[in-house]
Amino acid sequence: MHPIIGLHAVLGELGALAFLWVLVELLSPTEARVRRARVVAFLGLIFLIAAWIVGGYYYVNIYGVDVKPIIKAGPTPWAHSVITETKEHVFLFLPFLATLAWATLERYRAEIASNRNLRIGLILISALIVLLAFSMAAMGFIISSGFRAALEAQAL
């Protein structure tokens, strides 16, 4: 595996953990917790954008050229046809959801502690980001497994 894929995964998981932290801060918000949530949401946004850029570079320059043909020729071509295609499209939403969460925290910071509906909306967006980001990790594992299976089949 190429080291850049590890960087992509680490950045994505840091983004996921950041929004898990945001979610926890908003469960019982105070002024200090909302401030922390704003800072951590911004960091999570940066991590997810960085994962997006690194992943895009990997896909265009390495995966599409070296990895994809091996997976498609191996015993589990669906690892690309289904999982990679799904991951590509779902992953596109993460930076936009993260931007929405961070911008909402910034814009409505004074109202979050007292506005239950606003808080629930932010918690749900944060939970969706966490769920999608961790599902990206699971999909990455399946894709890597498809690549390893194809390499093993070639070795036989």
C-alpha positions, 0 to 999 in steps of 0.5 A: 500500500502506498503511504499516501493512503495512510495519510488519507485515512488518518486525516479522515478519521481525525475529522470524524473524531473531531465531529464526535467531540463536537457532538459530545460538547453539544449534548450539554452546552455551556458557553465554554463547550460551544466555544470548544465545539466551534474550534473543534468543528473548524479543525474537523473541517480542515482535516476532512478537506485535507483528506478530500485533497489527499484522497483525490490526489491518490485516486487520480495519480495512483489508484486509477492507474495502479490499483483499480485495474488489479482489483477489477481483474481479481476475484472481487471486482465488486470491491471497486465497482460497488464499494469504491464508486459508493465511497467516491460519491458519499465522500464528496458530501463530508466537507460540505456537511462539515462546513454547514456544521461549523458555519452554523456553530459560528453564526448561531453560537449565542443561541445554541445553549438555549435553542434546543432545535438548533442544538438537535440539528447540529447534533444530528449533522455531527452524527451524520458526519461521524457515521459517514466518515467511519463508513468511509474507513470500512469501505477503505478496508474492503477496497484494500482487501479486494486489492490484497485478494487480487494480488494473492490470486495473481501469485497463484 
